[in-house]
Amino acid sequence: MIKKSQLLIRLEKLSRFWEKISVCLLAVMLTGCGAGESAYQQAVKLAENEEYEKSLPYFEDAIKENAKEPEYYISYGMALNHVWKFEEAEKNFSSILKSDYKISEGEKKQLYYGRAIAAHGMGDYKSALDYAEKALKIKKLEKLDQNIRYTEAVSLFLNGQAEKAEKICNKILSEDNEDIESYLLLAGIQKAGGNVEGAVATYETALSKKKEDYDIKFALYEAYVAMGKTDAAQELLSDLTNQAGDSADELLAKGRAYYYQGNYDMALKALAEATEKGEKKGLFYTGLVKKLQGNPEEAEKCFLDYLSNEKEDVISESYNQLAGIYIEKSQYKQAQSMIKKGLDLGDTEAAKNLMRNQVILYELQGDYENAQKTAGEYLQIYAEDVSMQKELSFIQTRLKK
């Protein structure tokens, strides 16, 4: 679990970090020679089909059969990273690196890269940077360098070193101006630093490279709103609602656009169709609409259904929404459970709201000492939040009594 005191400024779309590295994780798995053991081959086949959780026992069996094969540890650790079992991944990578088994320089590079991802996932950004640096010093498998530098940039940003992170993003983009995730990271850094105009320009450049990327479109919409470009923001939403496509992802985007427009009936229609076609996120956005319509019970069911169906790339805000519903119903135990599960995901776009709800929950339970502690930790990250400053002052008056 990432301690709340370790949380620093975070990126809105950090999930794109995992989307980017997942491509490389699979590539790493398939680069080795694969000594022919049936367990390993079965594991790789499952991983190739993105069934990472199912692949784990087969990787474990392969290691039992041949504990001296670095390739097995690399692939196993990367699969663990993909399903967010970062502590297990770190132990796996560490065990082979500490052994006296023969490991090539290229294999060491992959192992250090895997450790960087695991450390990042655990919120240990300093270690992530150290491992990324070690990986980059090895002049083998240079095709991994761009992904390693990207991991380095994300870790720098979350470690409070935004300027260095921005330089790395610009370096990556100078070498590959089609790297969409690096554009998104750069825009997120710019927006977090108050350079909304720069973020808008970066998002627009990214969108010109990948015109049908809905993550970019919605990020650009939010940046337009933050910049006060209301007409441009509404035009972007209209383009999304007017699109003729009826694939699951197109319907999800249409539903989200209607949701932002406040057209909840049309949003529910599009989201229902997206969900029926297999887009699990449709349940999440349906929950948001139901909650805004004053139907907390239906919203609760949608969020719970979403979490029971989505095992990877979970929208962390689901936990915050459920916590809010349970707080309103005075179901504090359930609310605490949701907050913990959400915070256990680490640095996510929901972390800020989750911490706010944690403060509220402590206050409602009369636990002003923990409320003060959590509010203080929150303000270490979000020092500009005036409402929380006032809340902390109120909490301190209650402690004096």
C-alpha positions in Angstrom: 0.0 0.0 0.0 1.2 3.5 -0.8 1.2 5.6 2.3 -0.8 8.8 1.9 2.1 10.9 3.2 4.0 9.7 0.1 1.4 10.9 -2.3 2.6 13.9 -4.4 1.0 15.8 -7.2 -0.5 13.4 -9.6 -1.6 13.2 -13.3 -5.2 13.1 -14.4 -4.8 10.2 -16.7 -2.1 8.1 -15.0 -3.8 5.0 -16.3 -2.3 5.8 -19.6 1.1 5.1 -18.0 0.0 1.5 -17.5 -1.5 1.3 -20.9 1.9 2.3 -22.4 4.0 0.0 -20.4 1.7 -2.9 -20.9 2.7 -3.0 -24.6 6.3 -3.2 -23.6 5.6 -5.8 -20.9 4.3 -8.2 -23.5 7.2 -7.4 -25.9 9.6 -8.2 -23.1 7.9 -11.5 -22.5 8.3 -12.5 -26.1 11.9 -11.4 -26.6 13.6 -14.4 -24.9 14.4 -17.7 -26.4 11.9 -19.7 -24.4 13.8 -22.8 -23.5 10.9 -25.0 -24.7 9.4 -26.0 -21.4 5.7 -26.4 -21.9 4.7 -24.4 -18.8 6.6 -21.4 -20.0 5.1 -21.6 -23.5 1.6 -21.9 -22.1 2.3 -18.9 -19.9 3.5 -16.8 -22.8 0.4 -17.8 -24.9 -1.9 -16.7 -22.1 0.0 -13.4 -21.7 -0.1 -12.8 -25.4 -3.9 -13.0 -25.1 -3.8 -10.6 -22.2 -4.8 -13.2 -19.7 -2.0 -12.2 -17.3 -3.6 -13.5 -14.1 -4.1 -17.0 -15.6 -0.5 -17.0 -16.9 1.1 -16.6 -13.4 0.8 -20.3 -12.2 2.4 -21.4 -15.5 5.3 -19.0 -15.1 5.8 -20.3 -11.5 5.8 -23.9 -12.7 8.4 -22.9 -15.4 10.7 -21.4 -12.7 10.3 -24.5 -10.6 11.4 -26.6 -13.6 14.4 -24.4 -14.4 15.3 -21.9 -11.7 18.4 -20.7 -13.5 16.6 -19.2 -16.5 16.5 -15.4 -16.2 13.9 -15.2 -19.0 11.3 -16.9 -16.8 11.8 -14.4 -14.0 11.6 -11.5 -16.4 8.4 -12.6 -18.0 6.9 -13.7 -14.6 7.7 -10.4 -13.0 6.3 -8.4 -15.9 3.1 -10.3 -15.7 2.9 -9.6 -12.0 3.4 -5.9 -12.7 0.6 -6.0 -15.2 -1.9 -7.2 -12.6 -0.5 -4.7 -10.0 1.2 -7.3 -7.8 4.2 -5.0 -7.4 5.6 -6.4 -4.1 5.7 -9.9 -5.6 7.2 -8.6 -8.8 10.0 -6.8 -6.8 10.8 -10.0 -4.9 10.9 -12.0 -8.1 13.2 -9.6 -9.9 15.4 -9.1 -6.8 15.8 -12.9 -6.3 17.3 -13.5 -9.7 19.5 -10.4 -9.6 21.0 -11.5 -6.2 21.6 -15.0 -7.4 24.8 -16.4 -8.9 23.0 -17.5 -12.1 24.4 -16.4 -15.4 22.5 -13.3 -16.5 23.3 -11.4 -19.8 23.5 -7.6 -19.9 20.3 -7.5 -21.9 18.5 -9.6 -19.3 19.8 -7.3 -16.5 18.4 -4.3 -18.4 15.0 -5.9 -18.5 15.1 -6.9 -14.8 16.0 -3.3 -13.8 13.2 -2.0 -16.0 10.8 -4.4 -14.3 12.0 -3.3 -10.9 11.5 0.3 -11.9 7.9 -0.4 -12.8 7.3 -2.4 -9.6 8.8 0.4 -7.4 6.7 3.0 -9.2 3.6 0.9 -8.6 4.5 0.8 -4.8 4.9 4.6 -4.7 8.7 4.3 -4.2 9.6 6.8 -6.9 13.2 7.3 -5.8 13.9 3.6 -6.2 12.0 3.6 -9.5 14.3 6.3 -10.8 17.4 4.5 -9.5 16.4 1.3 -11.3 15.5 3.2 -14.5 18.9 4.8 -14.5 20.7 1.4 -14.1 18.6 0.0 -17.0 19.5 3.0 -19.2 23.2 2.6 -18.5 23.2 -0.8 -20.1 23.7 -0.3 -23.9 21.7 -3.3 -25.0 18.1 -3.6 -26.1 18.0 0.1 -27.0 14.4 -0.4 -28.2 13.4 -0.4 -24.5 15.0 3.0 -23.8 12.0 5.1 -24.8 9.7 3.2 -22.5 12.3 3.3 -19.7 12.7 7.1 -20.1 8.9 7.4 -20.0 8.7 5.5 -16.7 11.5 7.8 -15.5 9.5 10.9 -16.5 6.3 9.7 -14.7 8.3 8.9 -11.6 10.0 12.2 -11.6 6.7 14.0 -12.0 5.1 12.1 -9.1 8.3 12.7 -7.0 7.8 16.5 -7.3 10.5 17.0 -10.0 8.2 18.3 -12.8 10.8 20.3 -14.6 13.1 17.3 -15.1 10.1 15.2 -16.1 9.1 17.8 -18.7 12.6 17.8 -20.2 12.5 14.0 -20.6 9.1 14.2 -22.3 10.4 16.8 -24.7 13.5 14.6 -25.4 11.3 11.6 -26.1 9.0 13.6 -28.4 12.0 15.1 -30.3 13.0 11.6 -31.2 9.5 10.2 -31.7 6.8 12.8 -32.4 4.1 10.1 -32.6 4.4 9.0 -28.9 0.9 9.8 -27.7 1.4 8.9 -24.1 4.3 11.2 -23.8 2.2 14.1 -25.2 -0.4 13.3 -22.6 2.1 13.2 -19.8 3.7 16.5 -21.0 0.2 18.1 -21.1 -0.6 16.8 -17.6 2.7 18.3 -16.3 2.0 21.6 -17.9 -1.6 21.7 -16.6 -0.5 20.8 -13.1 2.0 23.6 -13.2 -0.5 26.1 -14.2 0.5 26.3 -17.8 -3.0 25.5 -19.1 -2.4 27.2 -22.4 0.6 25.0 -23.0 -1.4 22.0 -22.0 -4.1 22.9 -24.6 -1.5 23.2 -27.3 0.1 19.9 -26.4 -3.3 18.1 -26.3 -4.2 19.6 -29.7 -0.9 18.4 -31.2 -1.5 14.9 -29.8 -5.0 14.9 -31.2 -3.7 15.9 -34.6 -1.5 12.7 -34.4 -4.3 10.4 -33.3 -7.6 12.0 -34.2 -9.9 9.3 -32.7 -8.3 9.0 -29.3 -11.1 9.7 -26.9 -8.8 10.1 -23.9 -7.1 13.0 -25.7 -10.5 14.5 -26.6 -11.8 14.5 -23.1 -8.5 15.7 -21.7 -8.6 18.5 -24.2 -12.2 19.3 -23.3 -11.2 19.7 -19.6 -8.3 21.9 -20.5 -10.5 24.1 -22.7 -12.9 24.5 -19.7 -10.0 25.3 -17.4 -8.8 27.9 -19.9 -12.2 29.4 -20.2 -12.6 28.4 -23.9 -16.2 27.4 -23.4 -17.2 27.5 -27.1 -14.3 25.2 -28.1 -15.2 22.8 -25.3 -18.8 22.6 -26.3 -17.9 22.2 -30.0 -15.7 19.2 -29.0 -18.6 17.6 -27.1 -21.0 18.2 -30.0 -18.5 16.5 -32.4 -18.6 13.5 -30.1 -22.4 13.3 -29.7 -22.9 13.7 -33.5 -20.6 10.9 -34.5 -22.3 8.1 -36.3 -20.3 5.1 -35.1 -21.9 2.5 -33.0 -19.0 0.5 -31.7 -18.6 0.0 -27.9 -15.9 2.6 -27.5 -17.7 5.1 -29.7 -20.9 4.7 -27.8 -19.0 5.1 -24.5 -17.5 8.4 -25.8 -20.9 9.6 -26.9 -22.4 8.7 -23.5 -19.6 10.6 -21.7 -20.1 13.6 -23.9 -23.9 13.7 -23.3 -23.0 13.4 -19.5 -20.8 16.5 -19.7 -23.5 18.3 -21.6 -26.0 17.5 -18.9 -28.2 15.5 -21.3 -28.7 12.6 -19.0 -31.4 10.7 -20.9 -29.3 10.5 -24.0 -26.2 9.7 -21.9 -28.0 6.7 -20.3 -29.1 5.4 -23.7 -25.7 5.5 -25.2 -24.0 4.1 -22.1 -26.5 1.2 -21.9 -25.7 0.3 -25.5 -22.0 0.6 -24.8 -22.3 -1.7 -21.8 -24.4 -4.2 -23.8 -21.6 -4.3 -26.3 -19.1 -5.2 -23.6 -17.7 -1.8 -22.6 -17.5 -2.1 -18.8 -16.8 1.5 -18.2 -20.4 2.1 -19.3 -21.5 0.9 -15.9 -19.2 3.5 -14.2 -20.5 6.5 -16.1 -24.1 5.2 -15.8 -23.5 5.3 -12.0 -22.4 8.9 -12.2 -25.5 9.8 -14.1 -27.8 7.9 -11.7 -26.2 9.7 -8.8 -26.7 13.1 -10.3 -30.3 12.2 -11.0 -30.9 11.5 -7.3 -30.9 7.7 -7.5 -28.1 6.7 -5.1 -29.3 3.0 -4.8 -29.2 2.6 -8.6 -25.8 4.4 -8.7 -24.4 2.1 -6.0 -25.5 -1.0 -8.0 -23.8 0.4 -11.1 -20.5 1.1 -9.4 -20.5 -2.3 -7.6 -21.4 -4.1 -10.9 -18.5 -2.2 -12.6 -16.0 -3.1 -10.0 -17.1 -6.8 -10.0 -16.6 -6.9 -13.8 -13.5 -4.8 -14.2 -10.3 -6.4 -12.9 -7.7 -4.4 -14.7 -7.4 -0.6 -15.3 -10.1 0.1 -12.7 -11.4 3.7 -12.6 -10.4 4.6 -9.1 -13.2 7.2 -8.8 -15.6 4.3 -8.4 -14.4 3.7 -4.9 -14.8 7.4 -4.1 -18.3 7.6 -5.5 -19.3 4.5 -3.4 -17.7 6.0 -0.3 -19.7 9.2 -0.8 -22.9 7.2 -1.1 -22.2 5.2 2.0 -21.3 8.4 4.0 -24.6 9.9 3.0 -26.4 6.7 4.3 -24.3 6.8 7.5 -22.8 3.4 6.6 -19.4 4.4 7.8 -17.8 0.9 7.8 -18.7 0.4 4.2 -17.4 3.9 3.4 -14.1 3.3 5.1 -13.7 0.0 3.1 -14.2 1.8 -0.2 -11.8 4.6 0.8 -9.1 2.1 1.7 -9.5 0.1 -1.5 -9.3 3.3 -3.5 -6.2 4.6 -1.7 -4.6 1.2 -2.0 -4.5 1.7 -5.7 -1.9 4.5 -5.0 -1.4 7.6 -7.1 -4.7 7.8 -9.1 -6.9 10.7 -10.3 -9.3 9.8 -7.4 -6.7 10.1 -4.6 -7.6 13.8 -3.9 -11.3 13.1 -3.5 -10.7 9.9 -1.5 -8.5 11.8 1.0 -11.2 14.5 1.3 -13.8 11.9 2.0 -11.5 10.3 4.6 -11.3 13.6 6.5 -15.1 13.9 6.4 -15.6 10.3 7.5 -13.3 10.7 10.5 -15.2 13.9 11.5 -18.5 12.2 11.3 -17.2 9.4 13.6 -15.9 12.0 16.0 -12.3 10.9 15.4 -10.8 14.4 15.2 -7.2 13.3 15.8 -7.1 11.2 12.7 -9.2 13.9 10.8 -6.5 16.5 11.7 -3.7 14.1 10.7 -5.3 13.3 7.3 -6.2 16.9 6.6 -2.6 17.9 7.3 -1.3 15.2 4.9 -3.8 16.4 2.3 -2.6 20.0 2.6 1.0 18.9 2.1 -0.1 17.8 -1.3 -2.8 20.3 -2.1 -1.6 23.4 -0.2 -3.7 25.7 -2.3 -7.0 24.1 -1.2 -8.7 26.9 0.9 -11.7 24.9 1.9 -9.5 22.2 3.4 -7.5 24.9 5.2 -10.7 26.1 6.8 -11.8 22.5 7.6 -8.5 21.9 9.4 -9.0 25.0 11.4 -12.4 23.8 12.4 -11.1 20.4 13.3 -8.4 22.0 15.6 -11.1 23.8 17.5 -12.8 20.5 18.2 -9.6 19.1 19.5 -9.1 22.0 21.9 -12.5 21.1 23.5 
